[in-house]
Amino acid sequence: MNTANHAAGAAPGEHYPIELEFPDIRAFAEGNTGVPYVHTFDSGEPGPHVMVNALTHGNEVCGAIVVKELLELGIRPRRGRLTLAFANVAAYERFDAANPDASRFVDQDLNRVWTAAILDDLSRDSVELRRAREMRPVIDQVDFLLDLHSMHERSAPLSVCGPLEKGIALARALGNPEWVISDAGHPEGRRMRDYAGFGDPASPKNALLIECGQHWEAGAADVGRETTGGFLVLHGILDAADLPPGWLRRPEPGQKVVRVTEPVVASSLDFRFAGNYTGLETFPEAGSIIAWRDGEPVRTPYANCVLVMPSLRQLRPGVTVVRLGELIA
């Protein structure tokens, strides 16, 4: 097994140190769109509508740091429109350093509700559904979405580009991070980055989800700044000179694209990994045992199988605990 990407840190189930300060974002509560915590700025010049979204999950603070800094810097688009948003603020406000994973969401995962069928079904209700319906009219106007996330375990940053070739092309155009994950999402529901035109191969709309690092490691905020700066320059919203130092980096010389083929889903609480995996471990041989589920081995289905975001921190029946992918480029 290639363990070069096995980062040091807390073992699964333990808490990682909280190295990032959770900023006070209440000054941005009113927004300017009629939607709380959502700000849109129009240059008056032709160009796309680009959105940078933070706090899809309430304990993923790096995106909140980035969006707050952009607002405080007074960044305005040279071309097109720029939307800066804090999504699940209700979950963010519940953050408790003594139980830092508990504020991922209030009632349900905000990143599993993004289909018209769910959003239009008013018989369904939750804190997260109400917020998604509130934000939906703004997101419907967006051409290019950058959704800033972080991960349960300490692993190299990832660009999650969806299953379509246009998503892979966008990740390559951005040039960072080094690892690009192409996948169809989660069995539990559709992500914001796959909503409507973002997930339609016939639509020019496109989106990336960036996993900037472990939730609370200091470097996650740096990755968030660099990918956000690059995304805004790529789409012509800003020029490179408009950004402070540290908001741009050179593209990776050789990005690695992994196409996810299948999720591994827990059927009960009786699930354990065969090693202390944190992500991007690669198994050269098919049939390698990577976990035990209800006493039965879980094996790699093909050679050079890559583990994508393994974690037992949210373990419960029906939850994806790892995704399996093959290196395609």
C-alpha positions in Angstrom: 0.0 0.0 0.0 1.2 3.5 -0.8 1.2 5.4 2.5 2.8 8.6 1.2 -0.4 10.5 1.6 -1.2 9.1 5.1 -0.9 12.4 7.1 0.0 12.5 10.7 -2.7 13.7 13.1 -5.5 12.4 15.4 -6.6 8.9 14.9 -10.2 8.5 13.7 -12.6 9.2 16.5 -10.2 11.6 18.3 -10.4 15.4 18.0 -7.9 17.3 16.0 -6.6 20.5 17.5 -8.6 23.6 16.6 -6.0 25.9 15.1 -8.4 28.3 13.4 -10.3 31.0 15.1 -14.1 30.9 14.3 -14.8 34.5 13.2 -17.8 36.5 14.3 -19.8 37.0 11.1 -22.8 38.8 12.5 -21.8 42.1 10.9 -22.8 40.5 7.5 -26.1 39.1 8.6 -28.3 41.6 6.7 -26.7 40.9 3.3 -27.8 43.0 0.3 -29.9 40.5 -1.7 -32.9 40.1 0.6 -31.4 36.8 1.8 -29.5 37.0 5.1 -25.8 36.5 4.9 -25.8 36.6 1.1 -24.1 39.5 -0.6 -24.0 40.2 -4.4 -22.0 42.9 -6.1 -22.5 43.8 -9.8 -19.7 45.5 -11.7 -22.0 46.8 -14.4 -19.7 45.2 -17.0 -20.3 42.0 -19.0 -19.2 38.9 -17.4 -20.3 35.8 -15.5 -22.1 35.6 -12.1 -19.6 33.8 -9.8 -20.4 32.7 -6.3 -18.1 31.8 -3.4 -20.0 29.9 -0.8 -19.0 29.1 2.8 -20.4 27.1 5.7 -22.4 24.5 3.8 -21.5 22.7 7.0 -21.4 24.6 10.2 -18.1 23.3 11.5 -16.1 23.9 8.3 -14.7 27.3 9.2 -12.1 27.9 6.5 -14.7 29.1 4.0 -16.1 31.5 6.5 -12.7 33.0 7.1 -12.2 33.4 3.4 -15.6 35.0 2.7 -15.4 37.3 5.7 -11.9 38.5 4.5 -13.2 39.2 1.0 -16.1 41.2 2.5 -13.8 43.1 4.8 -11.3 43.8 2.0 -14.1 45.4 0.0 -13.4 43.2 -3.0 -15.7 44.2 -5.9 -15.8 42.6 -9.3 -14.2 44.2 -12.3 -16.5 42.3 -14.6 -19.7 40.4 -14.1 -21.3 39.7 -10.7 -19.8 38.3 -7.5 -21.9 36.7 -4.8 -20.3 35.9 -1.3 -22.4 33.8 1.0 -22.4 32.1 4.4 -24.8 29.1 4.1 -25.7 27.2 7.2 -25.2 29.9 9.8 -27.7 28.2 12.2 -25.3 25.3 12.5 -22.2 27.5 12.7 -23.7 29.4 15.6 -24.0 26.1 17.5 -20.2 25.3 17.3 -18.8 24.0 20.5 -15.1 23.3 20.7 -15.8 20.5 23.2 -17.9 18.7 20.6 -16.7 20.2 17.3 -18.3 17.6 14.9 -21.8 18.2 16.3 -22.3 21.5 14.4 -22.0 20.0 10.9 -25.8 20.6 10.6 -28.9 21.2 12.8 -31.5 18.8 11.4 -30.1 17.4 8.2 -27.1 17.8 5.9 -27.5 20.9 3.9 -25.4 19.4 1.1 -27.9 16.6 0.4 -31.0 18.5 -0.5 -30.3 20.0 -3.8 -32.9 18.7 -6.2 -36.0 20.5 -7.4 -38.1 17.6 -6.1 -36.9 18.0 -2.5 -36.9 21.8 -2.5 -40.4 22.0 -4.0 -41.9 19.5 -1.6 -43.2 21.7 1.1 -44.4 18.7 3.1 -40.7 18.4 4.1 -39.3 20.8 6.6 -36.0 21.3 8.4 -33.7 24.2 9.3 -31.5 23.2 6.4 -34.3 22.9 3.9 -35.6 26.4 4.9 -32.1 27.8 4.3 -31.7 26.0 1.0 -35.1 27.4 -0.2 -34.1 30.9 1.0 -30.8 30.8 -1.0 -32.2 29.0 -4.1 -33.3 32.1 -6.0 -29.7 33.5 -5.8 -28.0 30.2 -6.7 -30.4 29.9 -9.7 -28.7 33.0 -11.1 -25.1 31.8 -10.7 -22.9 30.7 -13.6 -19.9 29.4 -11.7 -20.0 28.2 -8.1 -17.0 27.7 -5.7 -18.2 25.8 -2.6 -15.5 25.8 0.2 -15.4 22.8 2.4 -13.1 20.9 4.7 -12.7 17.3 5.8 -13.1 15.2 8.9 -9.6 13.7 8.6 -6.2 15.4 7.9 -5.5 14.7 4.2 -4.2 16.5 1.2 -6.7 19.1 -0.2 -9.1 17.9 -2.9 -11.1 19.5 -5.8 -14.4 17.7 -6.0 -15.6 18.3 -9.6 -18.6 16.0 -10.0 -19.1 13.2 -12.6 -19.0 15.3 -15.8 -16.1 16.1 -18.1 -16.9 19.8 -17.8 -16.2 19.6 -14.1 -12.8 17.9 -14.6 -12.0 20.6 -17.2 -12.8 23.3 -14.7 -10.6 21.7 -12.0 -7.8 21.5 -14.5 -8.2 25.1 -15.6 -8.1 26.2 -11.9 -4.9 24.1 -11.5 -5.2 23.6 -7.7 -5.4 21.5 -5.6 -3.2 18.6 -6.9 -5.9 16.0 -6.3 -9.1 16.1 -8.4 -12.0 13.8 -7.4 -14.6 13.1 -10.0 -17.7 11.5 -8.5 -21.5 11.3 -8.7 -22.1 12.5 -5.1 -23.6 10.8 -2.2 -26.4 8.2 -2.0 -28.0 10.3 0.8 -28.8 13.2 -1.6 -27.5 15.8 -4.1 -24.9 18.4 -3.3 -25.1 22.1 -4.1 -22.3 21.7 -6.6 -24.4 19.3 -8.6 -27.7 21.3 -8.4 -29.5 22.1 -11.6 -27.3 23.5 -14.4 -24.1 22.7 -12.5 -24.8 19.0 -12.9 -26.3 19.2 -16.4 -23.8 18.3 -19.2 -25.7 20.5 -21.6 -25.5 23.6 -19.4 -22.6 26.1 -19.5 -22.9 26.5 -15.7 -20.2 24.8 -13.7 -19.1 24.3 -10.1 -16.3 23.0 -7.9 -16.3 21.9 -4.3 -12.9 22.4 -2.6 -12.0 20.3 0.4 -9.4 22.6 1.8 -7.9 20.3 4.4 -8.9 19.0 7.9 -11.6 21.1 9.4 -9.6 23.1 11.9 -6.0 23.0 10.6 -4.4 26.4 10.0 -3.5 25.5 6.4 -7.1 25.0 5.4 -7.7 28.7 5.4 -4.6 29.2 3.2 -5.9 26.7 0.6 -9.3 28.4 0.7 -7.7 31.8 -0.1 -5.5 30.4 -2.9 -8.3 28.5 -4.6 -10.8 31.3 -4.2 -8.3 33.8 -5.6 -7.5 31.6 -8.6 -11.2 30.9 -9.2 -12.1 34.7 -9.3 -9.2 35.4 -11.6 -9.9 32.4 -13.9 -13.4 33.8 -14.5 -12.3 37.4 -15.0 -14.1 38.6 -11.9 -10.8 40.1 -10.7 -7.3 40.7 -12.0 -4.4 39.1 -10.1 -3.3 42.5 -8.9 -6.6 43.0 -7.1 -5.8 40.3 -4.6 -3.5 40.6 -1.5 -0.4 38.4 -1.3 -1.2 34.8 -0.5 -4.4 34.6 -2.5 -2.8 33.1 -5.6 -0.4 30.2 -6.2 1.1 28.6 -9.3 -0.9 25.7 -10.8 0.2 22.2 -9.7 2.5 20.8 -12.4 0.7 17.4 -12.5 -2.8 17.2 -11.1 -4.1 13.7 -10.3 -7.6 12.8 -11.3 -9.4 10.1 -9.5 -12.8 8.9 -10.7 -14.9 7.5 -7.9 -16.6 4.2 -8.9 -18.5 3.3 -5.7 -19.3 4.4 -2.2 -18.8 2.1 0.8 -21.8 2.5 3.0 -22.1 1.4 6.6 -25.1 -0.9 7.2 -24.8 -0.7 11.0 -22.4 0.6 13.6 -20.3 -2.6 13.2 -17.8 -1.1 10.7 -14.1 -0.6 11.1 -11.2 0.2 8.8 -8.3 -2.2 8.5 -5.8 0.7 9.0 -5.7 4.3 10.3 -6.7 5.8 7.0 -7.1 9.5 6.4 -7.5 9.6 2.6 -5.7 9.1 -0.7 -4.1 5.8 0.4 -3.6 3.7 -2.8 -3.8 -0.1 -2.9 -1.8 -1.6 -5.8 -3.6 -5.0 -5.7 -7.3 -5.8 -6.3 -8.8 -7.7 -3.4 -6.9 -5.9 -0.7 -8.9 -5.8 2.6 -9.6 -2.2 3.6 -12.3 -2.6 6.2 -14.7 -4.9 8.0 -18.5 -4.4 7.7 -20.7 -6.6 9.9 -17.9 -9.0 10.3 -17.3 -9.3 6.5 -14.2 -8.0 4.7 -14.5 -5.0 2.4 -12.0 -5.4 -0.5 -10.7 -3.2 -3.2 -12.5 -4.0 -6.5 -9.5 -3.2 -8.8 -5.8 -2.5 -8.8 -4.5 1.0 -7.7 -7.7 1.7 -5.8 -7.7 5.1 -4.0 -9.5 5.7 -0.7 -11.4 9.0 -0.9 -12.2 10.7 2.4 -12.5 7.7 4.7 -14.0 8.6 8.1 -16.0 7.1 10.9 -16.8 10.4 12.6 -20.4 10.4 11.3 -20.8 6.6 11.5 -24.4 5.4 11.4 -26.4 3.0 9.2 -26.7 4.3 5.6 -23.8 6.8 5.8 -20.9 6.7 3.3 -17.7 6.0 5.2 -15.3 6.0 2.3 -15.5 6.2 -1.5 -13.4 4.1 -3.8 -11.8 5.6 -6.9 -9.4 4.7 -9.7 -6.6 7.0 -10.9 -7.5 8.0 -14.4 -4.9 10.7 -15.1 
